[in-house]
Amino acid sequence: MGKKRALCCISVDIDAVAGWLGSYGGEDKRPSETPANPGHPPLRGTSDISRGLFAGTIGVRRLLKMFD
């Protein structure tokens, strides 16, 4: 019998900014933001978007380094 080998494919989907833009129909709101407790604004500001940009740029570099 010949030598057996296994192949593996690892895939990563990067949607770093999408969650901070509210593209999931409001599912990305803070847990305390409810009709009964409207004191917290939704995640839509520039600082919220910058978190996604950081995750996309730094996170992707870290993943590429790990997969190398």
PLY file of the C-alpha trace (Angstrom):
ply
format ascii 1.0
element vertex 68
property float x
property float y
property float z
element edge 67
property int vertex1
property int vertex2
end_header
0.00 0.00 0.00
1.12 3.49 -0.79
1.72 6.21 1.72
-1.47 8.09 2.63
-1.66 11.85 2.99
-4.32 14.26 4.09
-4.98 17.73 2.72
-6.48 20.53 4.75
-7.76 23.95 3.70
-8.12 26.71 6.28
-10.15 29.73 5.22
-10.73 33.06 6.96
-13.52 35.55 6.23
-12.73 39.11 7.31
-15.75 41.35 7.90
-13.94 43.63 10.31
-15.89 46.84 9.68
-19.30 45.39 8.74
-20.39 44.69 12.30
-19.57 48.21 13.41
-21.56 49.76 10.54
-24.82 48.17 11.67
-25.16 45.99 8.59
-26.64 43.15 10.61
-30.03 44.76 11.22
-29.18 46.18 14.63
-27.85 42.94 16.11
-24.57 44.64 16.91
-26.04 47.10 19.42
-24.85 47.26 22.98
-26.73 44.78 25.21
-27.98 47.59 27.46
-29.53 49.45 24.50
-33.19 48.48 24.69
-36.46 50.41 24.35
-36.68 50.38 28.16
-33.12 51.74 28.51
-32.44 54.06 25.54
-29.56 55.88 27.26
-26.85 54.20 25.19
-26.37 55.26 21.55
-25.98 52.58 18.86
-22.50 51.67 17.65
-22.19 53.98 14.65
-19.50 56.58 15.43
-16.05 56.98 13.95
-14.41 55.41 17.00
-16.59 52.31 16.53
-15.61 52.07 12.86
-11.92 52.52 13.77
-12.18 49.38 15.92
-13.19 47.44 12.83
-10.38 48.98 10.79
-7.86 48.05 13.49
-9.18 44.49 13.53
-8.93 44.28 9.75
-5.42 45.65 9.40
-3.73 44.29 12.51
-5.79 41.10 12.70
-5.12 40.15 9.08
-1.39 40.67 9.53
-1.43 38.47 12.61
-3.36 35.74 10.79
-0.98 35.82 7.82
2.01 35.57 10.16
0.39 32.64 11.97
-0.42 30.80 8.72
3.08 31.36 7.30
0 1
1 2
2 3
3 4
4 5
5 6
6 7
7 8
8 9
9 10
10 11
11 12
12 13
13 14
14 15
15 16
16 17
17 18
18 19
19 20
20 21
21 22
22 23
23 24
24 25
25 26
26 27
27 28
28 29
29 30
30 31
31 32
32 33
33 34
34 35
35 36
36 37
37 38
38 39
39 40
40 41
41 42
42 43
43 44
44 45
45 46
46 47
47 48
48 49
49 50
50 51
51 52
52 53
53 54
54 55
55 56
56 57
57 58
58 59
59 60
60 61
61 62
62 63
63 64
64 65
65 66
66 67
